Amino acid sequence: MRQVRGVTAAREFLRRSPLPLLSHGEDASPEHVVDAIISDVALRGDAALREYSSRFEGVDLDTFEVSLAQVQSARDGLDPELREALELAAERLRSFHEACLPTSWFDDRTGLGQRILPLDSVGVYVPGGTAAYPSTVLHTAIPAKVAGVSNVVMTSPPGKDGEVPVTVLAAAAIAGVDRLFKIGGAQAIAAMALGTQSVPRVDKIVGPGNIFVTTAKRRLFGIVGIEALHGPTETMVIADDTVDAEVCAADLLAQAEHDAMATPILVTTSEAIAAAVPREIERQAATLERKETALSALESRGLIALVPTVDDAIELANEFAPEHLCLMVRDPRIYADKVRHAGGLFLGEGSPEVLGDYNAGPSHVMPTGGTARFSSALGVNDFLKITSVVGLNSEKSQRLAGAAARLARAEGLTAHARAAELRLRTAKAGKRDQHSGRAAKSDKGGDGRDG
């Protein structure tokens, strides 16, 4: 794990280079492979999905959809303690996202408002194949259901036995997933974006995945809504001399074991912590099931930076814009307002990122690769659409029409100008009628006088 001293050296290490998401000009590059898969799924539908399941997952499938009865059975048969843990996470996720729900509004005074409505259908992609991620099911599907999405479609690759892991099925039942298909990779994204004989087309696709999944999301953006393009996970821990080195090392390892491309970073103001954490990492890594993955990430992308002050560390964090930022310092709330760019902010040793991964409440699907500078963690807003409402009364309409007409003529849009000026003429004609004492005729064809 690389160690540097000073803000300048840390900044140099943290300067991002573009992720190798696309590699133009190579026949076997992710984009060429994905383009072929998308075209094939568009042309052959389910037949293409069967071929890719056999080729990539090594399973031959007659049907892709998992019945709701099988999904519910997985939940009912799950180990009670594990089911309770999933249900606790689900409860906290629902509570958090319910508190985030915006509401429609209309202001009679201004004549303006917004209608906020859920999307009709959403596709949730949950990685799998060699591992099971029931937490990702909860962290993607529950915000969608809280937002009011009536049709949540989930895809996840099957294992070598041709089945989606029981824990993932159980999580789908708890989250309220409406339909579930055992399909993985770019072909799953293509199926949800384009529709096949079995898989319904959705309005938006969310969820993390490998480079082929991410490339497919990029390629299909515009045909279907895409919430984000997710890269390897990353955590920055800012620590002073109050932190426990054992805890700090554990949090870095928790991030490193995700993926050999994960980025675990420690920025500290303490000489003692900078010296102790590497020893703790070595001690703890020895007993990890994913030891090789964790050590590979630490070796290639890990960093310990010693800087003069916590403010210096936060300046580096704002430049790097990490997916997760952990403030393990004295009085972390004092520094929280100085953080501008982070997918998730974790305050103090009692709020580790691992709880964010599972049951703290917010979704663990967060922006990576510096995109926290302009995007947010997955939430209910990703599953809502906003319709602007304009309901002006005649007085306000007339007040605005003249200025609108002048702007329209400045842009050379004569029909626009006339449509606005018509409101002014209508208003002037009404005023003349009022001044002359004339009244509109009644519906019965009379002269408008009573009796």
C-alpha positions as CSV (number, residue, x, y, z in Angstrom):
1,M,0.0,0.0,0.0
2,R,1.6,3.2,-1.1
3,Q,2.3,5.9,1.5
4,V,3.0,9.6,0.8
5,R,3.5,12.7,2.8
6,G,1.9,16.1,2.1
7,V,-1.0,17.4,0.2
8,T,0.9,17.8,-3.1
9,A,2.0,14.1,-3.2
10,A,-1.5,12.9,-2.2
11,R,-3.1,15.1,-4.9
12,E,-0.7,13.6,-7.5
13,F,-1.7,10.1,-6.6
14,L,-5.4,10.9,-6.5
15,R,-5.5,12.6,-9.9
16,R,-7.8,10.4,-11.9
17,S,-7.0,8.9,-15.2
18,P,-10.0,7.8,-17.4
19,L,-11.3,4.4,-16.6
20,P,-10.8,1.8,-19.3
21,L,-14.5,1.6,-20.0
22,L,-14.3,1.9,-23.7
23,S,-11.3,0.8,-25.9
24,H,-11.9,2.0,-29.5
25,G,-10.5,0.1,-32.4
26,E,-10.2,-3.4,-30.9
27,D,-12.5,-6.1,-32.2
28,A,-12.7,-7.7,-28.8
29,S,-13.2,-4.5,-26.8
30,P,-16.2,-4.2,-24.5
31,E,-18.0,-1.8,-26.9
32,H,-17.7,-4.2,-29.9
33,V,-18.8,-7.2,-27.9
34,V,-21.7,-5.2,-26.4
35,D,-22.8,-3.8,-29.7
36,A,-23.0,-7.3,-31.2
37,I,-25.0,-8.5,-28.2
38,I,-27.5,-5.6,-28.4
39,S,-28.0,-6.1,-32.1
40,D,-28.5,-9.8,-31.6
41,V,-31.0,-9.4,-28.8
42,A,-32.9,-6.8,-30.9
43,L,-33.1,-9.2,-33.8
44,R,-33.6,-12.6,-32.2
45,G,-35.0,-11.8,-28.7
46,D,-35.3,-14.9,-26.5
47,A,-33.2,-17.1,-28.9
48,A,-30.3,-14.7,-28.4
49,L,-30.7,-14.7,-24.6
50,R,-30.6,-18.5,-24.6
51,E,-27.5,-18.6,-26.6
52,Y,-25.7,-16.1,-24.4
53,S,-26.8,-17.9,-21.2
54,S,-25.2,-21.1,-22.6
55,R,-22.1,-19.3,-23.7
56,F,-21.4,-17.0,-20.8
57,E,-23.1,-18.7,-17.8
58,G,-22.8,-22.3,-19.0
59,V,-26.5,-23.1,-18.5
60,D,-29.2,-24.1,-20.9
61,L,-32.5,-22.4,-20.1
62,D,-36.0,-23.2,-21.4
63,T,-37.5,-20.3,-19.5
64,F,-36.0,-17.2,-18.0
65,E,-38.6,-16.0,-15.6
66,V,-38.7,-17.2,-12.0
67,S,-42.2,-17.6,-10.7
68,L,-43.5,-15.4,-7.9
69,A,-44.3,-18.6,-6.0
70,Q,-40.7,-19.7,-6.2
71,V,-39.6,-16.2,-5.1
72,Q,-42.0,-16.3,-2.1
73,S,-40.9,-19.8,-1.2
74,A,-37.3,-18.7,-1.0
75,R,-38.2,-16.0,1.5
76,D,-40.4,-18.4,3.6
77,G,-37.6,-21.1,3.6
78,L,-34.8,-18.8,4.4
79,D,-32.9,-19.1,7.7
80,P,-34.9,-17.1,10.2
81,E,-32.0,-15.0,11.4
82,L,-30.9,-14.1,7.9
83,R,-34.5,-13.3,6.9
84,E,-34.8,-11.0,10.0
85,A,-31.6,-9.3,8.9
86,L,-32.9,-8.7,5.4
87,E,-36.3,-7.4,6.8
88,L,-34.5,-5.0,9.2
89,A,-32.5,-3.6,6.3
90,A,-35.7,-3.4,4.2
91,E,-37.6,-1.6,6.9
92,R,-34.8,1.0,7.4
93,L,-34.5,1.5,3.6
94,R,-38.3,2.1,3.3
95,S,-38.3,4.5,6.2
96,F,-35.4,6.6,4.8
97,H,-36.8,6.8,1.3
98,E,-40.3,7.6,2.4
99,A,-38.9,10.6,4.3
100,C,-37.2,11.7,1.0
101,L,-40.4,11.6,-1.2
102,P,-41.2,15.0,-2.8
103,T,-44.9,15.9,-3.3
104,S,-46.8,17.6,-6.1
105,W,-47.7,21.3,-5.6
106,F,-49.6,24.1,-7.2
107,D,-49.5,27.8,-6.2
108,D,-52.7,29.7,-7.1
109,R,-51.0,33.0,-6.5
110,T,-48.4,32.4,-9.2
111,G,-50.3,29.9,-11.3
112,L,-47.4,27.5,-11.3
113,G,-46.7,24.1,-10.0
114,Q,-45.4,20.6,-10.5
115,R,-47.0,17.1,-10.8
116,I,-44.6,14.4,-9.5
117,L,-45.5,10.9,-10.7
118,P,-43.7,7.5,-10.6
119,L,-42.3,5.8,-13.6
120,D,-44.5,3.0,-14.9
121,S,-41.8,0.4,-15.1
122,V,-38.2,0.0,-14.0
123,G,-35.6,-2.6,-14.6
124,V,-33.2,-3.5,-11.7
125,Y,-30.0,-5.2,-12.5
126,V,-28.4,-7.3,-9.7
127,P,-24.9,-8.7,-10.3
128,G,-24.3,-12.4,-9.6
129,G,-23.1,-15.6,-11.2
130,T,-20.2,-16.3,-8.9
131,A,-21.6,-14.4,-5.9
132,A,-24.9,-13.4,-4.3
133,Y,-25.9,-9.8,-3.5
134,P,-29.3,-9.8,-1.8
135,S,-28.4,-6.3,-0.4
136,T,-28.3,-4.9,-3.9
137,V,-31.8,-6.1,-4.5
138,L,-33.1,-4.2,-1.5
139,H,-31.0,-1.1,-2.2
140,T,-32.4,-0.8,-5.8
141,A,-35.9,-2.2,-5.7
142,I,-37.1,-0.7,-2.5
143,P,-36.6,3.0,-3.5
144,A,-38.5,2.2,-6.7
145,K,-41.4,0.7,-4.8
146,V,-41.5,3.6,-2.3
147,A,-41.6,6.0,-5.3
148,G,-44.7,4.2,-6.5
149,V,-43.3,2.2,-9.5
150,S,-46.0,-0.4,-10.2
151,N,-43.8,-2.7,-12.3
152,V,-40.3,-3.5,-11.0
153,V,-38.6,-6.0,-13.3
154,M,-35.4,-7.6,-12.0
155,T,-32.6,-9.5,-13.8
156,S,-29.8,-11.4,-12.3
157,P,-27.4,-14.0,-13.7
158,P,-27.9,-17.6,-12.7
159,G,-25.3,-19.8,-11.1
160,K,-23.9,-23.0,-12.6
161,D,-27.0,-24.8,-11.4
162,G,-29.1,-22.5,-13.6
163,E,-30.8,-20.8,-10.6
164,V,-30.6,-17.4,-9.0
165,P,-29.3,-17.8,-5.4
166,V,-32.0,-18.3,-2.8
167,T,-30.9,-15.3,-0.8
168,V,-31.4,-13.1,-3.8
169,L,-34.8,-14.5,-4.5
170,A,-35.8,-14.0,-0.8
171,A,-34.6,-10.4,-1.0
172,A,-36.7,-9.9,-4.2
173,A,-39.8,-11.1,-2.2
174,I,-39.1,-8.8,0.7
175,A,-38.4,-5.8,-1.7
176,G,-41.7,-6.3,-3.6
177,V,-40.1,-7.1,-7.0
178,D,-42.9,-7.8,-9.5
179,R,-41.1,-10.0,-12.1
180,L,-37.7,-11.7,-11.9
181,F,-35.6,-13.1,-14.8
182,K,-32.4,-15.2,-14.5
183,I,-30.4,-13.3,-17.2
184,G,-27.1,-11.6,-16.7
185,G,-24.6,-9.4,-18.5
186,A,-25.1,-7.0,-21.4
187,Q,-27.8,-9.2,-22.8
188,A,-30.0,-8.6,-19.7
189,I,-29.6,-4.8,-20.1
190,A,-30.5,-5.1,-23.8
191,A,-33.5,-7.3,-23.0
192,M,-34.9,-4.8,-20.5
193,A,-34.2,-1.8,-22.8
194,L,-35.6,-3.3,-26.0
195,G,-38.0,-6.0,-24.8
196,T,-38.1,-9.7,-26.0
197,Q,-40.8,-12.4,-26.2
198,S,-40.3,-13.0,-22.5
199,V,-38.8,-9.9,-21.0
200,P,-40.9,-6.7,-20.9
201,R,-39.4,-3.4,-22.0
202,V,-39.0,-1.0,-19.2
203,D,-38.7,2.8,-18.9
204,K,-35.5,3.0,-16.9
205,I,-32.7,0.6,-15.8
206,V,-30.8,1.0,-12.5
207,G,-28.1,-1.0,-10.7
208,P,-24.4,-1.7,-10.8
209,G,-22.6,-4.3,-12.9
210,N,-19.3,-5.3,-14.7
211,I,-17.7,-3.5,-17.6
212,F,-20.0,-5.2,-20.1
213,V,-23.2,-4.2,-18.1
214,T,-21.9,-0.7,-17.8
215,T,-21.0,-0.4,-21.5
216,A,-24.5,-1.7,-22.4
217,K,-26.1,0.9,-20.2
218,R,-24.0,3.6,-21.9
219,R,-24.9,2.3,-25.4
220,L,-28.6,2.1,-24.7
221,F,-29.0,5.5,-22.9
222,G,-31.6,7.4,-24.7
223,I,-33.5,4.3,-25.7
224,V,-34.1,3.7,-22.1
225,G,-33.5,5.8,-19.0
226,I,-30.2,5.1,-17.2
227,E,-29.5,6.3,-13.7
228,A,-25.7,6.1,-13.7
229,L,-22.6,4.4,-15.0
230,H,-20.9,2.6,-12.1
231,G,-17.2,1.9,-11.9
232,P,-15.1,0.2,-9.2
233,T,-16.0,1.1,-5.7
234,E,-14.0,3.5,-3.6
235,T,-13.8,4.8,0.0
236,M,-11.8,7.6,1.5
237,V,-11.2,7.6,5.2
238,I,-10.2,10.8,6.9
239,A,-8.7,10.1,10.3
240,D,-7.0,12.1,13.1
241,D,-5.3,10.8,16.3
242,T,-8.6,9.9,17.9
243,V,-9.3,6.9,15.6
244,D,-8.6,3.3,16.5
245,A,-6.1,1.9,14.0
246,E,-7.7,-1.5,14.1
247,V,-11.1,0.0,13.1
248,C,-9.5,2.1,10.4
249,A,-7.7,-0.9,8.9
250,A,-10.9,-3.0,9.0
251,D,-12.9,-0.3,7.1
252,L,-10.2,-0.1,4.4
253,L,-10.1,-3.9,4.0
254,A,-13.9,-4.0,3.8
255,Q,-13.7,-1.8,0.7
256,A,-10.7,-3.6,-0.8
257,E,-12.3,-7.0,-0.7
258,H,-15.0,-5.9,-3.1
259,D,-12.8,-5.9,-6.2
260,A,-9.2,-5.8,-7.2
261,M,-10.0,-2.5,-8.8
262,A,-11.4,-1.0,-5.6
263,T,-9.8,2.1,-4.2
264,P,-9.2,2.2,-0.4
265,I,-7.7,5.5,0.7
266,L,-6.6,6.8,4.1
267,V,-5.8,10.4,4.6
268,T,-4.7,11.1,8.1
269,T,-3.2,13.9,10.2
270,S,-1.6,11.4,12.6
271,E,1.9,9.9,12.3
272,A,1.0,7.1,14.7
273,I,-2.1,6.1,12.6
274,A,-0.1,6.3,9.4
275,A,2.4,3.8,10.9
276,A,-0.1,1.5,12.7
277,V,-2.7,1.0,10.0
278,P,-0.4,-0.9,7.6
279,R,0.5,-3.4,10.4
280,E,-3.2,-3.8,11.2
281,I,-4.1,-4.4,7.5
282,E,-1.4,-7.1,7.3
283,R,-2.7,-8.8,10.5
284,Q,-6.4,-8.7,9.6
285,A,-5.9,-9.6,5.9
286,A,-4.4,-13.0,6.8
287,T,-7.8,-14.4,7.8
288,L,-9.9,-13.0,5.0
289,E,-11.7,-15.3,2.6
290,R,-11.0,-12.8,-0.2
291,K,-7.5,-12.0,0.9
292,E,-6.0,-12.0,-2.6
293,T,-8.6,-9.6,-3.9
294,A,-8.2,-7.3,-1.0
295,L,-4.4,-7.3,-1.1
296,S,-4.4,-6.7,-4.9
297,A,-6.6,-3.6,-4.5
298,L,-4.5,-2.3,-1.7
299,E,-1.3,-2.8,-3.6
300,S,-2.5,-1.3,-6.9
301,R,-4.9,1.4,-5.8
302,G,-4.5,1.8,-2.1
303,L,-3.0,4.9,-0.5
304,I,-2.1,6.3,3.0
305,A,-1.5,10.0,2.9
306,L,-0.2,12.0,5.8
307,V,-1.3,15.7,5.7
308,P,-1.1,18.6,8.2
309,T,-4.7,19.2,9.0
310,V,-8.2,17.8,8.6
311,D,-9.1,20.8,6.4
312,D,-6.3,19.7,4.0
313,A,-7.8,16.2,4.0
314,I,-11.3,17.5,3.2
315,E,-9.8,19.7,0.4
316,L,-8.4,16.5,-1.2
317,A,-11.7,14.7,-0.7
318,N,-13.6,17.5,-2.5
319,E,-11.2,17.2,-5.4
320,F,-11.4,13.4,-5.5
321,A,-15.2,13.2,-5.0
322,P,-15.2,9.7,-3.6
323,E,-18.1,7.3,-3.6
324,H,-17.8,7.0,0.2
325,L,-16.2,9.5,2.5
326,C,-15.7,8.6,6.2
327,L,-14.9,11.3,8.7
328,M,-13.3,9.5,11.6
329,V,-12.2,12.6,13.4
330,R,-12.9,14.4,16.6
331,D,-16.3,16.2,16.2
332,P,-17.0,15.1,12.6
333,R,-20.2,17.2,12.4
334,I,-18.1,20.3,12.6
335,Y,-16.4,19.3,9.4
336,A,-19.4,17.8,7.6
337,D,-20.5,21.2,6.1
338,K,-17.1,21.6,4.4
339,V,-17.7,18.4,2.3
340,R,-19.0,19.3,-1.1
341,H,-18.4,16.2,-3.2
342,A,-19.1,12.7,-1.9
343,G,-21.6,10.0,-2.8
344,G,-22.2,9.2,0.9
345,L,-20.9,10.8,4.0
346,F,-20.2,8.7,7.1
347,L,-19.7,10.6,10.4
348,G,-17.6,9.1,13.1
349,E,-16.5,5.5,14.0
350,G,-20.1,4.7,14.9
351,S,-21.2,5.2,11.3
352,P,-19.0,2.9,9.2
353,E,-19.5,2.5,5.5
354,V,-20.3,-1.2,5.9
355,L,-23.6,-0.2,7.6
356,G,-24.3,1.9,4.6
357,D,-23.7,-1.2,2.4
358,Y,-26.4,-3.1,4.3
359,N,-28.9,-1.5,6.7
360,A,-28.2,2.2,7.6
361,G,-31.0,3.4,5.3
362,P,-29.8,5.2,2.2
363,S,-29.1,3.1,-1.0
364,H,-25.6,1.8,-1.3
365,V,-25.7,2.4,-5.1
366,M,-23.6,5.6,-5.2
367,P,-21.7,7.6,-7.8
368,T,-18.1,6.5,-8.5
369,G,-15.2,7.7,-10.6
370,G,-15.6,11.3,-9.5
371,T,-19.2,11.6,-10.7
372,A,-20.2,12.6,-7.2
373,R,-19.3,16.1,-8.4
374,F,-22.5,16.1,-10.3
375,S,-24.6,13.1,-9.3
376,S,-26.2,11.6,-6.3
377,A,-26.8,8.3,-4.6
378,L,-29.7,6.2,-6.0
379,G,-33.0,7.4,-4.4
380,V,-36.7,7.9,-5.0
381,N,-36.0,10.8,-7.3
382,D,-34.5,8.4,-9.8
383,F,-37.9,6.7,-10.1
384,L,-40.0,9.9,-10.4
385,K,-40.7,12.2,-13.3
386,I,-41.8,15.8,-12.9
387,T,-44.4,17.5,-15.1
388,S,-44.4,21.3,-15.0
389,V,-47.9,22.8,-14.6
390,V,-48.8,26.3,-15.9
391,G,-52.3,27.4,-14.9
392,L,-52.3,31.2,-15.2
393,N,-55.4,33.3,-14.8
394,S,-56.4,35.8,-17.5
395,E,-54.9,38.7,-15.7
396,K,-51.4,37.1,-15.3
397,S,-51.6,35.8,-18.9
398,Q,-52.2,39.3,-20.2
399,R,-49.5,40.7,-18.1
400,L,-46.9,38.3,-19.6
401,A,-48.1,38.2,-23.2
402,G,-46.6,41.5,-24.4
403,A,-43.1,40.6,-23.2
404,A,-43.4,37.1,-24.6
405,A,-44.4,38.5,-28.0
406,R,-41.4,40.8,-28.0
407,L,-39.0,37.9,-27.2
408,A,-40.7,35.7,-29.9
409,R,-40.3,38.4,-32.6
410,A,-36.6,38.8,-31.5
411,E,-36.2,35.1,-32.3
412,G,-38.0,35.3,-35.6
413,L,-40.9,33.2,-34.4
414,T,-43.9,35.1,-35.7
415,A,-46.5,32.5,-34.9
416,H,-45.3,32.5,-31.3
417,A,-45.7,36.3,-31.2
418,R,-49.2,36.2,-32.7
419,A,-50.3,33.5,-30.3
420,A,-49.2,35.8,-27.4
421,E,-50.6,39.0,-28.9
422,L,-54.0,37.3,-29.5
423,R,-54.4,37.1,-25.7
424,L,-53.8,40.9,-25.5
425,R,-56.4,41.6,-28.2
426,T,-58.9,39.3,-26.5
427,A,-58.3,41.2,-23.2
428,K,-58.7,44.6,-24.9
429,A,-61.9,43.6,-26.6
430,G,-63.3,42.5,-23.2
431,K,-62.4,45.8,-21.7
432,R,-64.2,47.7,-24.5
433,D,-67.3,45.7,-23.9
434,Q,-67.2,46.5,-20.2
435,H,-66.7,50.2,-20.9
436,S,-69.6,50.3,-23.4
437,G,-72.0,48.6,-21.1
438,R,-72.6,45.7,-23.4
439,A,-73.1,42.3,-22.1
440,A,-72.6,38.9,-23.7
441,K,-75.7,37.1,-25.0
442,S,-77.2,34.4,-22.9
443,D,-77.1,30.7,-23.8
444,K,-80.8,31.0,-24.7
445,G,-80.1,33.5,-27.5
446,G,-81.5,36.6,-25.6
447,D,-79.9,40.0,-25.2
448,G,-78.3,39.2,-21.9
449,R,-80.9,41.1,-19.8
450,D,-82.8,39.5,-16.9
451,G,-86.4,38.4,-17.3
